[in-house]
Amino acid sequence: MDILGESKVNDNSWDFLTHAEGPKGKIEFTHDQLISEPSGNLFAQSQNTGMGWDPKKLWGTQFMILSTLGGMRGDDGEPIALGHHTGHFELGMLIETVANQIKEDDGIPYSAYCSDPCDGRSQGTSGMMDSLPYRNDAAIVMRRLSRSIPTTKGVMGIATCDKGLPAMMMALAGTPEKPTIIVPGGVTLAVEEGEDTAMIQSIGARYAQDEVTLEYAQDMGCKTCASPGGGCQFLGTAGTSQVIAESLGMTLPHAALTPSGTNIWLDTGRRSALALKNLVDNKINTKAILTDQAFENAMIVHAACGGSTNLILHLPAIAHAVKRKMMKVDDWTRINKLTPRLVDVLPNGPKGFPTSVFFSSGGVPEVMLKLRDEGLLNLDVMTASGKTLEENLNWWEQSEKRHFVRDQLVKSRGIDPEDVVHSLKNSKKKNMTSTVTFPKGNIAPEGSVVKSTAIDKTVIDEDGVYRKIGPARIFISEADAIKAVKDKGPNKIKAGDIMV
């Protein structure tokens, strides 16, 4: 194996150049620019022509596209190098669509990346110790990347998953004076026959307890990610983060949970580029969108959707970045008592539809229509569309897009959209539980959080309280706890045990 290069691989493998002619044309600097502009702004144009930009088109409005792109995808869609997860693998398609739209409008797009890890991939490993620190580090890096080209007038963030999208929202929230917009990376398609990406993560434990066969585990493990892009098919942290981005007003309506790699996904990217230009033209910046009322809307939509408890961690961080009121336990408690859960989506019930079906039923704006009818939302908040939430919802209610996606759901899957996003009346009829509860007691005097939807309704007492007395199984390491779950011997976890 010739590692050091004792011989040529082929006749031209060692060819190189030391000089080149340079780009054709000239940069049309003005006298005033050469006199008054910082040297960095002048050198930037040399860099831009060096990268191949037409020197006659250097003076358009500049936009920064930040993303969590990961892996390397060939033109044929085949992987050249894998990413950490599907959630960032197809984002290059969105970036290309957005950049082309900016160019079409005589703007100048820049693209920068800060890729993100996968919480699913790092479960049960030491990699999980870097997950939350990554969020904070990435938010700082993304914000610095944005600020490193101060001549940009607007910033777009494209991100998908558990820590990458919260980091992106924190980064843009920390850029309060500039217009910004989020394009969520969407969701991976649901597998026709198989397990979703939540259920498959317990395949090792189920196999260890003889609940599934080796052949079944091999088959299900292969097919669960039914397409190469997008976040998980359940409303975990990734999906909930997309819902939160939209309910804050940081995205266009019906942008969250779009099936990755599809035409409607690319169309959202293209329209988001138009929206960002509109925000710049009308001087609508981030702090005009991220108000205290917008954060309250996000909490209400979180409760109505059955969102991940991790957003109780992320949403205050976003609020802190834009210097808004940070929500406390009492705020979450008040909103969860006030707001009914309306959405039937994995991993919640009653049926547990995948996120792509939630999108097809109308997604976040459909939920907001129901909440509007109950008088629960702040409707006068500004959004990334350049319109208020009330204007967005009035548009959505009559829009061709709404009727199209809902009709497609009926035609392609035979699913009634009203069985996915319920009215308050139907939610009560199906006895759908609230989203989160914050118990206090001697173990947690300052409060704790329980995802109410995770508790089997059959074990809840008539007064709505879950009570459990049983042997406490205490573990001082994650490895020991996992071993007990998979154990078949006397130390195995038994029905009725309480793991601490």
N, C-alpha and C positions, 0 to 999 in steps of 0.2 A: 504493500500500500504506500504510494508515493504522496505523503502528506506535505513535505516541505517543498516539493517542486524540483526534483532532480532532473526531470525531463518534461517536455511539452506534452500536454494532453492532445493537442492538434497543432496545425501549422500557425494558427493565429491566436492561440490561447494566451500569449504573452504580449500581444500588441497593445500599445497605448499611445496617447498624445500628451504633449506638454503645453501646446498653444492652440487657440482656435480664433477664427475671424471675429466672432461675436455676432450678436443679433443685427439684422438689417434695419435701416431706418434711423430715426432720431427721436429723442425725448423732447417734447415741445415745452421745455421750461420757459417761464416768463421771467422778465427782469425782476419783478416783485418777489416771485417765488425764490429765486436764487439769493436775493438780498435778505428776505425775512423768514423763510422756512427753516426749521431745524435741519441739521445735516442728515439726521435719520430719515426724515420725510423725503429728502432728495435721493438718498441712497436706496430707499425703498423702491423707487421707480426703476433704478438699475437692476435691483433684484427681480422685480416683476418682469422686465423685458428678458432678463437672463433665464427665467423659467418659461419663456415662450409667449408671454402676453404681447399682444399687438401694441407697439409703442404709440399708435394713434388713438388707443382706447384706454389710456391710463388715468383719466380724470373723472371716471364715473363714481357714483356713490358706492362706498365700500361696505361690505357685510362680512361678518365672521360667522362661519358655521362650525360650532363645536360639537363633537360627538364622542361616543364611547366605542367607536368601531374597533373590532378585533378580528384576528385571523386574516387570511388572504384568500379571496375567492377569485377563481379564473373567470374569463369572459363567458365560458360555458356553464358557469355555476358550480363547477367542481372545486373542491378545496385544494388549494396549493399548500396552505398551512392552516391548521385548525385554530379557532379562537377558544376562549374559556367556555363559551356557551353559545347557543343559537341566538340569544337575544341581541348580540352585536355583530353576528356574522354577515347579515345581509344589509347592514346600514349603509354600505357604500352605494347601493342602488338609490337609496333616498338622497344621499349627499349629492350624487350626480344629477338627479332630477331637480333638486333645489338649486344647485349651482347653475345649471343650464337655464332655469327660469330667471335667475338674477342676471345672467349674461344677456338673455333675450330682452330684458328691460334696461340694457346698457349699464348695468351695475358691475361691480367687481367682487366676486366671491373669494374669500379665503377659507381654508378648511384646516382644522387642527383637531387632534385626537388625544384623549386620555382614556384608554381602555379600562374595562372593569372586570372584576372576578365574578364567580358564580357561587352563591350561597348553597345551592343544591350540590354542586361538585365538591364543596369543602365541608359538607356535613360530616361530623364524626372525625374530622382530621384537624391537624394543627393549623391548616389554612384558614379555618374559621376565626382564628385569633386576629387575623388581619382584616376582617370584613368591615367592621365599623370604623376602625382607624382609616381604612381606605376611603370611606365616604368623606371624612373630614379633609384628608390630604387631597383627594381628587377635586373637591369643591374649591380648595385654594388654588390648585394647579390650573383648573379650568378658568377661574376668574383671572388669574395672572396671564394666561394665554390670551384671553379676551382683551385685557388692558395693555398687552404688549404691542398691539397695533392700535394706538389711540385714534387713528384717522377713520376707523370703522364707525359707521353711524348706527348700525343695528346688529344684534347678535341672535343667532338661532341655535338652540340646543337640541340635539337629536340623541335620545337615550331610551333605554328600555327597562332595565332590570333593578334588582333589589337595592343595590347601593349606588349604581351608576346614575339612575334617574333622580333619586333624592339629592345626590351630589350636584347634578346639573341644575336642579331647581335652586339649591343653595347658592350655586355660583351666579346664576342669573339674578336671583334675589339680591345678591351682593353687588349687583351692577344697577342700582336703582335709577340712575339718571338717563340710562340708554333704553331705547325700545328693544324689547326681547320677545322671543316666542319659542315655545317648545313644540317639537314634533315627536310624539311617542313612537318607539320602535315597533309597537304592535305585538301580536301574539302568534305563536306557532299554531298550525292547524291541528284540530282534534283528529285523533286516529279513528278510522271507521269502526274497527273492531279491536279493542284493546284497552289498556290501562292509561289513565292520564298521568302527567308528570308528577302529580302529588302522590298518587297511590303507588307508583312504581318505586318510589324512594323507600318503601318498606319491604321491598321484595326479598332482601337478605334475611330480615327477621322472620318473614312468613315462611321462607324456605327452611330456615333453621328449625321452625316449629312444625314442619311437615304439612303446612297449609297449602303449599303449591309444589308442583314437580319441577325437576331440573329443566325439562323440556319447556314447560310453561314459562319459567323465569327467563330462559334464553330467548324465547319468541317475543314475550312482552317487552323485555329490555331493549330489543332491537327496534321495535316499531313505535315506541311511545312518542318520540319526537317526530311527528308526521311530516314536518317540513323543516328546511334548514335554517329558518330565521324566526325571530319573535320570542317573546317571553312565554312563560309556562301557561298551560291551558286552564289554570285555576286562579281564583282571585286571591293570590298570596301577596307578598310584598311588591313584586314587580307589577302585577296587574293593578293593585290598589294605588301604587304610585302614579300610574298612568291616569287612573280615575281622579286622583287628587290634582294632578297637573291641569286636567280639563276643568274640574270644578272650581279651581282657583282663578280660572280665566286665562291661564297661560298658553292654552292651545286654541285652535279653532274648534267649533262645535263638532261633536262626533269624531274626534281624533283618537281618543283612547281605545285600546284593545282592537285596533284594525288588524285583520289578518295580514301578516308580513309577506312581502313578495308579490302581493296582488295589485291589480290595476288601481283599485280604490285606495290602497295604501300610498301608491306613488302620486295619485291625484291629490291626496291630503298634503303631501310634501310640496307639490307644485303650488297649491293654493296658499300654503303657509308662507312661501316665499313672497307671494303677492301681498299677503297680510302684513308681513314684516315691513315691506316697502311702504305700505299705507300707514303703519304706525310711525315710521320715520317721517313721512311727509306731513303727518298731522301732529307730530311732536307728542305722541302718547308713550310715556316711558313706563318702566317696570313698576315704580312706586305708585303710579296712577292706577294700576291694575291690582297689585297686591296690597289691598287695604285690610283693615281689621274685619270688615264685613265680608270680604272675599274669603278670609280664613274661616269665618263662621260657616259660610256656605260649604266649604270643603269638609268641615266636620259633620255637617248635616248630611251631605251626600255619602260620606264614609259610613255613617250609621245606616243610611237607607240601602246601601249596597252590601253590607256585611263585610266591610273591609278588614284588612290585616291589622292586627294590634301593633305591628312595627311602625305604622304611621303615627302612632302616639309618640314615638321617638323622633320621627323625621319631621313632622309638621311644625313642632316648636322650633326646630333648627332652621327651617326655611323662614319662619316668622322672625327669628332672631337676626338672620342675615339681612333682612330688609327693615329691621328695627321696628317691627310691629309688636303688638301685645302677644306674649307667649301664653298659650292656653294651658290651663292647669286641670287637675283631676276634677275639680268641681264643674269646670266648663264642659268636659267630656261627659260627665254624669248627667248634667242638665240636658244636654243635647240628645244623649241616648235614651233618656226617659221621654223626651218630647218627640223623637223621630222614629217612625216605624221602619222596620226592615221590609223592603219591597222587592228585592231582587233574589231570584233563585239561580244561583251560580255556584259552581264548585269552589271550595270544598263544602259549602253549605247546602242545605236542602230547601224545600222538600225533595226535588228531583236531582238537583245538582247539574246544571247545564254548563258546558265549557264556555270560556270567555268569548270565543268567536261567535257563539250563539247569543250571548249577551249583547255583543256589538250588533249582530244582525237584528235583534229585537228593538234596536234604537239606542242602546248604550246609555251613556251619561245624560244626554239631553232628554231622553225618554224618561229617565228617573226624575230629572229636574222638572219636567212637565207635571208629573204627579205631585211632586213636592210644592210646586207653585200653586197647584189647585188647592192644597191644604194650607196655603199662606205661610209656609215655613222658610222661604228663601228671601235673601236681600236682592231684589231685582234690579236695583239701579247701579250696580257695580259695573265698571268698565271691563272689557275683555279684549283678548288679542285680535278679535275680528274688527276692532275699532268701533264696536257697538256695545250697548249695555246688555247684560244678561237677559233682561226682559225682551229686548229687540231680537236677540238670538233665539229665544224660545218661541216668540211669535213667528219667526221665520221657520224654525224647525217644525212646528205644528202643521204648517201648510206645505212643507217643502217636498219637492219631487224625490229627493234623496231618501227622506224618511219612508215614504210609501214604497220606494224601490227596494230598500234593504229588508223591510218587514215582509213585503210580498215574496221576496226571494226565500226568506226563512220558511214561509208556509209552503211554497212550491217545492223547494229542494229537500226540506227535512220534515215537512208535515207538522211543524211546531207553531203553535199560536203565540205570537209575541207577548200577549197579555198573560201567558203562563210563565213568562220569564221575568218581565217587569210588571209587577202587580199594582193594581190600585190599592188604596188603603183598605177598602172594603174587602177585596179578595185576600189581602195579606192577613187580615183579622180572621177571615173564614178558614184559612189554612193554618192558623195559629202559629205564624212565623215568629220566632224569638227575636229579641233585640240583638244588637251586634256585640257590644262589650258591656261588662259590669265591673265595678271597682269596689270589691269588698274591703272592709277594714276590720281589724280584730287584733287579738293579742300577738299573732304571728306577724302581721303586717299593720302596725298601728298607723302608719302614714298612708296606707292604702296599697292595693295591688290591682292587677288587671286580669280578667278572665274573658276569653272569647266565648260569649254566651252560646253562639251557634255551634260550638264544639261539644256541648253537653247534650247527651241523649235525653230527649224530652220525657222519656218513660221513667227516668230516675229523679225527676224534679217533683217536689212535693206540691200539694194543692195551693200553697201560699206563694208558689213561684220560686222557692228556695231549694237549692241542691244541698243535701246534707249527707255526709259520708263519715262513718267511723270504721276504721280498719287498721291492720298492722302497717306501721310506717317502715318502709325499706329505704334505709339511708345510705347514700353513696357519696364518697368524697372525690370521685373522679368520673369523668364522662365514660372513659373506657370500661370501668367496672359496671356502670349502669347499662351500657350497651351489651356487655357480656351476659349480664343477668337476663336481659330481654331475649337473647338468643339461646340461653342455656336450657338444656333439657333435664338437668339433674335437680337435686334438692334445693339449689339456690335460685332456680328459675322464678321469674315473676309470675305470680298466680292471680287468678281473678279475685278482686277485692283488695289486693295490695295497693298501698299508696307509695309511689316513688318520690323520694325527697333528695 
